[in-house]
Amino acid sequence: MVALRIVYDGRSAEAQLQRSLSRGTDRVLRSFRGTATIAAQQIKDAIIKDIQSAGRFGPRWTEGLLVNVSETSGGKVANTDFVIEVSHQIPFFMVHERGALITGRPLLWIPASTNPMKNVYARNYPGRLYKVNRSGGTPLLFSTTDKQLKYVGVQSVTIRKRFNLQADIQGVTVKLQEIYRSQFRANT
């Protein structure tokens, strides 16, 4: 075991050293907390901008985005982890990050452009529907009340990649060192 004892002018400097180390540790932790908070906000801003530029995604797509910072501490700076977690309230959000092929069993019923009920599955449609099978064409579902086309049957739908969240996050991570330095200077 190695011990360090500093004596200056007959007084122990150990207490002063402990206070200095404690202040330094607090400064580092405050700087890391600030860095994580700023990075989380920059990630959120970048993702929101990405969603808005991707096309027809309404406010629930930006408002449902969750970017949280958590801190786990082992009591020392070296044992402290800061985690920035990105998630979304819409469960199928990541489909637009990766793209996907969605297949029906046997068909997917897609609301027709004339159908005012865009977020209602065909099985939950209020009212009765009847099916028209066209030779060589896609099957159609019409309403029995107004005789209007409500749904079109397709075997599969390809959702293309619309978001680039990984690039948004990487764009912020390359600036972490710069953010930390500014936080460290600010926490004097």
DRENDO-1510 file (C-alpha; in Angstrom, 1 decimal, always signed):
<recs>
REC; n; res; u; v; w
REC; 1; MET; +0.0; +0.0; +0.0 .
REC; 2; VAL; +1.2; +3.5; -0.9 .
REC; 3; ALA; +0.4; +6.4; +1.3 .
REC; 4; LEU; +0.9; +10.1; +0.6 .
REC; 5; ARG; +1.2; +12.6; +3.4 .
REC; 6; ILE; +2.1; +16.2; +2.8 .
REC; 7; VAL; +3.2; +18.6; +5.5 .
REC; 8; TYR; +3.7; +22.2; +4.9 .
REC; 9; ASP; +4.8; +24.7; +7.5 .
REC; 10; GLY; +4.1; +22.2; +10.3 .
REC; 11; ARG; +0.5; +21.7; +9.2 .
REC; 12; SER; -1.0; +18.7; +7.3 .
REC; 13; ALA; -2.0; +19.6; +3.8 .
REC; 14; GLU; -4.1; +16.4; +3.6 .
REC; 15; ALA; -7.3; +18.2; +4.4 .
REC; 16; GLN; -6.6; +20.9; +1.8 .
REC; 17; LEU; -5.7; +18.2; -0.8 .
REC; 18; GLN; -8.9; +16.3; -0.1 .
REC; 19; ARG; -10.9; +19.5; -0.5 .
REC; 20; SER; -9.1; +20.3; -3.8 .
REC; 21; LEU; -9.6; +16.8; -5.1 .
REC; 22; SER; -13.3; +16.9; -4.1 .
REC; 23; ARG; -13.8; +20.2; -5.9 .
REC; 24; GLY; -12.0; +18.8; -9.0 .
REC; 25; THR; -14.2; +15.7; -8.9 .
REC; 26; ASP; -17.3; +17.8; -8.6 .
REC; 27; ARG; -16.2; +20.0; -11.5 .
REC; 28; VAL; -15.6; +16.9; -13.7 .
REC; 29; LEU; -19.1; +15.5; -12.8 .
REC; 30; ARG; -20.8; +18.8; -13.4 .
REC; 31; SER; -19.1; +19.0; -16.7 .
REC; 32; PHE; -20.1; +15.5; -17.7 .
REC; 33; ARG; -23.7; +16.2; -16.6 .
REC; 34; GLY; -23.8; +19.4; -18.6 .
REC; 35; THR; -22.3; +17.6; -21.7 .
REC; 36; ALA; -24.9; +14.9; -21.5 .
REC; 37; THR; -27.7; +17.4; -21.2 .
REC; 38; ILE; -26.5; +19.5; -24.1 .
REC; 39; ALA; -25.8; +16.5; -26.3 .
REC; 40; ALA; -29.3; +15.1; -25.5 .
REC; 41; GLN; -30.9; +18.3; -26.5 .
REC; 42; GLN; -28.8; +18.5; -29.7 .
REC; 43; ILE; -29.8; +14.9; -30.6 .
REC; 44; LYS; -33.4; +15.7; -30.0 .
REC; 45; ASP; -33.3; +18.8; -32.2 .
REC; 46; ALA; -31.5; +16.9; -35.0 .
REC; 47; ILE; -34.0; +14.1; -35.0 .
REC; 48; ILE; -37.0; +16.5; -35.0 .
REC; 49; LYS; -35.5; +18.3; -37.9 .
REC; 50; ASP; -35.0; +14.9; -39.7 .
REC; 51; ILE; -38.6; +13.9; -39.0 .
REC; 52; GLN; -39.9; +17.2; -40.3 .
REC; 53; SER; -37.9; +17.0; -43.5 .
REC; 54; ALA; -39.0; +13.4; -44.2 .
REC; 55; GLY; -42.4; +14.4; -45.5 .
REC; 56; ARG; -45.9; +14.1; -44.1 .
REC; 57; PHE; -45.3; +13.4; -40.5 .
REC; 58; GLY; -47.6; +15.3; -38.2 .
REC; 59; PRO; -46.9; +16.7; -34.7 .
REC; 60; ARG; -47.4; +13.3; -32.9 .
REC; 61; TRP; -44.2; +12.2; -34.6 .
REC; 62; THR; -42.1; +15.0; -33.2 .
REC; 63; GLU; -43.9; +15.3; -29.8 .
REC; 64; GLY; -43.7; +11.6; -29.2 .
REC; 65; LEU; -39.9; +11.6; -29.4 .
REC; 66; LEU; -38.2; +10.9; -26.0 .
REC; 67; VAL; -34.6; +11.7; -25.3 .
REC; 68; ASN; -33.6; +11.1; -21.7 .
REC; 69; VAL; -30.3; +11.3; -19.8 .
REC; 70; SER; -29.7; +8.9; -16.9 .
REC; 71; GLU; -26.7; +8.8; -14.6 .
REC; 72; THR; -25.5; +5.7; -12.8 .
REC; 73; SER; -22.8; +6.3; -10.1 .
REC; 74; GLY; -20.5; +4.0; -8.3 .
REC; 75; GLY; -19.5; +6.8; -6.0 .
REC; 76; LYS; -16.5; +7.9; -8.0 .
REC; 77; VAL; -16.0; +9.8; -11.2 .
REC; 78; ALA; -14.4; +6.8; -12.8 .
REC; 79; ASN; -17.5; +4.6; -12.0 .
REC; 80; THR; -20.1; +7.1; -13.2 .
REC; 81; ASP; -21.9; +6.5; -16.5 .
REC; 82; PHE; -24.1; +8.9; -18.4 .
REC; 83; VAL; -26.5; +7.3; -20.8 .
REC; 84; ILE; -28.6; +9.2; -23.4 .
REC; 85; GLU; -31.6; +7.0; -24.4 .
REC; 86; VAL; -33.6; +7.8; -27.5 .
REC; 87; SER; -37.1; +6.2; -27.8 .
REC; 88; HIS; -40.5; +7.1; -29.2 .
REC; 89; GLN; -44.1; +6.7; -28.0 .
REC; 90; ILE; -45.2; +5.3; -31.4 .
REC; 91; PRO; -44.2; +1.7; -31.3 .
REC; 92; PHE; -43.5; +1.3; -35.1 .
REC; 93; PHE; -41.3; +4.5; -35.2 .
REC; 94; MET; -38.2; +2.6; -36.1 .
REC; 95; VAL; -39.8; +1.2; -39.3 .
REC; 96; HIS; -39.0; +4.5; -40.9 .
REC; 97; GLU; -35.4; +4.4; -39.8 .
REC; 98; ARG; -34.8; +0.9; -41.3 .
REC; 99; GLY; -37.5; +0.5; -43.9 .
REC; 100; ALA; -39.6; -2.7; -43.9 .
REC; 101; LEU; -41.7; -5.0; -46.0 .
REC; 102; ILE; -45.1; -5.6; -44.5 .
REC; 103; THR; -47.1; -8.5; -45.8 .
REC; 104; GLY; -50.7; -9.3; -45.4 .
REC; 105; ARG; -52.4; -12.6; -44.3 .
REC; 106; PRO; -53.4; -13.0; -47.1 .
REC; 107; LEU; -54.1; -9.3; -47.8 .
REC; 108; LEU; -53.5; -5.9; -46.3 .
REC; 109; TRP; -56.5; -3.6; -46.5 .
REC; 110; ILE; -55.2; +0.0; -47.2 .
REC; 111; PRO; -57.7; +2.9; -46.8 .
REC; 112; ALA; -58.6; +4.4; -50.1 .
REC; 113; SER; -58.0; +8.0; -50.7 .
REC; 114; THR; -61.7; +8.6; -50.7 .
REC; 115; ASN; -62.1; +7.0; -47.3 .
REC; 116; PRO; -62.4; +9.7; -44.6 .
REC; 117; MET; -61.5; +7.1; -41.9 .
REC; 118; LYS; -57.7; +6.9; -42.3 .
REC; 119; ASN; -56.7; +5.3; -39.0 .
REC; 120; VAL; -59.4; +2.6; -38.9 .
REC; 121; TYR; -58.7; -1.0; -39.8 .
REC; 122; ALA; -61.1; -2.6; -42.2 .
REC; 123; ARG; -62.2; -5.0; -39.5 .
REC; 124; ASN; -63.0; -2.1; -37.2 .
REC; 125; TYR; -64.9; -0.1; -39.8 .
REC; 126; PRO; -68.2; +1.2; -38.4 .
REC; 127; GLY; -70.7; -0.3; -40.7 .
REC; 128; ARG; -70.8; -3.2; -43.2 .
REC; 129; LEU; -68.4; -3.6; -46.1 .
REC; 130; TYR; -68.7; -5.9; -49.1 .
REC; 131; LYS; -65.8; -7.2; -51.2 .
REC; 132; VAL; -65.5; -6.9; -55.0 .
REC; 133; ASN; -63.0; -9.2; -56.6 .
REC; 134; ARG; -61.8; -7.9; -60.0 .
REC; 135; SER; -60.3; -10.2; -62.5 .
REC; 136; GLY; -56.6; -9.5; -62.7 .
REC; 137; GLY; -56.9; -6.5; -60.3 .
REC; 138; THR; -56.8; -5.9; -56.6 .
REC; 139; PRO; -59.8; -6.7; -54.5 .
REC; 140; LEU; -61.8; -3.8; -53.1 .
REC; 141; LEU; -64.0; -3.2; -50.1 .
REC; 142; PHE; -67.1; -0.9; -50.5 .
REC; 143; SER; -69.4; +0.5; -47.8 .
REC; 144; THR; -73.0; -1.0; -48.0 .
REC; 145; THR; -74.5; +2.3; -46.9 .
REC; 146; ASP; -73.0; +4.8; -49.4 .
REC; 147; LYS; -71.6; +2.3; -52.0 .
REC; 148; GLN; -68.2; +4.2; -51.9 .
REC; 149; LEU; -64.8; +2.5; -52.1 .
REC; 150; LYS; -63.3; +2.3; -48.6 .
REC; 151; TYR; -60.3; -0.1; -48.8 .
REC; 152; VAL; -58.0; -1.6; -51.4 .
REC; 153; GLY; -56.5; -5.1; -50.8 .
REC; 154; VAL; -52.7; -5.6; -51.5 .
REC; 155; GLN; -50.4; -8.5; -50.7 .
REC; 156; SER; -47.6; -6.4; -49.3 .
REC; 157; VAL; -46.4; -2.8; -48.8 .
REC; 158; THR; -42.8; -1.6; -48.8 .
REC; 159; ILE; -42.0; +1.1; -46.3 .
REC; 160; ARG; -38.9; +3.0; -47.4 .
REC; 161; LYS; -36.3; +4.4; -45.1 .
REC; 162; ARG; -37.3; +7.9; -44.3 .
REC; 163; PHE; -35.3; +8.8; -41.2 .
REC; 164; ASN; -31.5; +8.8; -40.6 .
REC; 165; LEU; -31.4; +8.8; -36.8 .
REC; 166; GLN; -28.0; +7.1; -36.7 .
REC; 167; ALA; -26.4; +9.9; -38.7 .
REC; 168; ASP; -28.2; +12.5; -36.5 .
REC; 169; ILE; -26.8; +10.9; -33.3 .
REC; 170; GLN; -23.3; +10.5; -34.8 .
REC; 171; GLY; -23.4; +14.2; -35.8 .
REC; 172; VAL; -23.6; +15.1; -32.2 .
REC; 173; THR; -21.2; +12.5; -30.8 .
REC; 174; VAL; -18.3; +13.9; -32.9 .
REC; 175; LYS; -18.8; +17.2; -31.0 .
REC; 176; LEU; -18.8; +15.6; -27.5 .
REC; 177; GLN; -15.2; +16.5; -26.8 .
REC; 178; GLU; -15.8; +20.1; -27.8 .
REC; 179; ILE; -19.0; +20.3; -25.7 .
REC; 180; TYR; -17.2; +18.8; -22.7 .
REC; 181; ARG; -14.3; +21.3; -22.9 .
REC; 182; SER; -16.7; +24.2; -23.0 .
REC; 183; GLN; -18.6; +22.8; -20.0 .
REC; 184; PHE; -15.3; +22.2; -18.1 .
REC; 185; ARG; -14.3; +25.8; -18.7 .
REC; 186; ALA; -17.7; +27.1; -17.6 .
REC; 187; ASN; -17.6; +25.0; -14.3 .
REC; 188; THR; -14.6; +26.8; -12.7 .
</recs>
